[in-house]
Amino acid sequence: MTNTRTGTHSGPELRMPASVAAALTCPVCGNPLIQGPRGLSCASGHSFNIAREGYAGLLTGATPPGAGDSKDMVAARLRFQAEGHYDPIGLALAEQLAAGGAAGFANGGVIVDVGGGTGHYLNQVLDRIPEAVGLTTDVSKFAARKAARAHPRSGAVTADSWRRLPLADDTADALLNVFAPRNAAEFHRVLKAGGVLLVVTPAADHLAEPREALGLLDVDPRKDERLAEGLKDHFALESGRDLRFTMELAHEDVLTVVGMGPSARHVTPGELRNRIGELPDPVAVTASVRLQTYRAR
């Protein structure tokens, strides 16, 4: 059943939307997966449980140490997201797609958020596009647990963005990629002809105030150049949009948002907390990102 106050699922029997499950493929052999009462299985006999939280574990093989968010990191992100600090990003994604950014939504469509964490942005998009269904992929099982319950028209799987995605060819009407790794060849393979890829990356002045005050790393000045280089063989840039807004963040939220990026890895947690403690509470922080729309070549 659905909790109407929060929009999240509750109860032990959680199944993915049929059109989402139909898009999934076996991460071992690549055959289609079929959703049954006990989970997902393929014709070759490989089977995968749907956890009681509702996500399917399709991550195979070893993953690098520290890959994916921990339970505590996911909890912090959920708290940050619940405060609505990054909601303008999700709303911009929804507006871009609702305005005709992807084909097929009039008759339903599949939107995949690759490396989508807790499903927060996909949730906002699905609220604006009631005909669509969604899927979040993430390497973290803790994030997938939350993403599986984020929206009644979405599902979640654990998967590594750098490997073959557990999706059939030409199955996604739109792909979202927000502050996440980009596997251009895989994105191209799973995206339908006429589909759209939306990419959100930080601008040079993103989180400028805490980065300067805390002595953290700057945003890579070559980020846009590296993005274009990584996608050029498979995608063509259609449009770009800059988003810039101010957030009033409590100290815990500063700690969370800094921890979402690579900067925090260069300062010990104790030292980071000490530095944040010297900031005003709350502190005005600039969010500055670029939303770019790509079409497959």
C-alpha positions, 0 to 999 in steps of 0.5 A: 500500500502507499503512505499518502502523507509521504508518498512512500510505500509501506508493507511487506509485499513490494513489487516493481511496476511491471514495465520497469521489471520488464526492462531489466536483464540478468547481470550474469548472462544478459537474458530478460528477467521475469518478476515472480512471487519470489523475486526475479529470474531469467531463462538461464536459471539465475535468480535474484531476490527482491529484498523486503525493502523492495529493491532488487540486488543486481550487483554482481562481483566485487566492488571497490572499498568505500563504493556507495553511500553507507547507512549513515550517509544515506540517513544524512542525505535523506534529512538534507533532501527532506529539508528541500534544499536541492528541490530546485534541481529536481523541479528543473529536471521535471520541467525539462522532461514535462516540456517535451524533453523525452518521447513516449510519455503520453503512452507511458515511459520509463525514466532511469536515474543512474546513480540516483541514490535515494530516488529523490530527484526521480520522485520529483520527476514522476510527480510531474509526469504521471504517465511515466514509471521510474527506476533508480540504480545505485551501488549502495544497498542502503540508498536502494532501500530508500529509492525502492520506497520513494514513489509508487511508480518506481523501482530500484536495483543495486548496480554499478554504473561503470559496468553493464547496466542490468537493462535491455537495449533501447528501454529507457525514454529518459536518463537522469544523471545528477552528480553521478558517474557517467558511462556514455556507452551504456547510456547510449545502449539503454536509451531509446531512439529519441530519448533524452539524457539529462546531466546535472554537474556543479558549476565553479561557484557551487558551495563556494562559501563552505569550500572557501571557509573550510579550505576544501577542494575547488570544483574542477575547472575542466569539468565541463570540458571533461563532460563534453569529451566523455559524451561526444562519441555517443551524444550531442548537446541539445541545450544547457541551463544554469541554476543558481540559488541560495540555501540557508543551511544549519551546521549538520546540513553543511556537513552533509552537503560537503560530504556529498562531494569529494572535498570532504575526503581530504579533511578528517571528520573531526577537523571538518566538524571543528571548522564547520563549528566556526561558521555562522549558524545557519550559513548562506550557501550558494548552490550553482549547477548546470543542467544539460540536455543530450540526445543520442547520436 
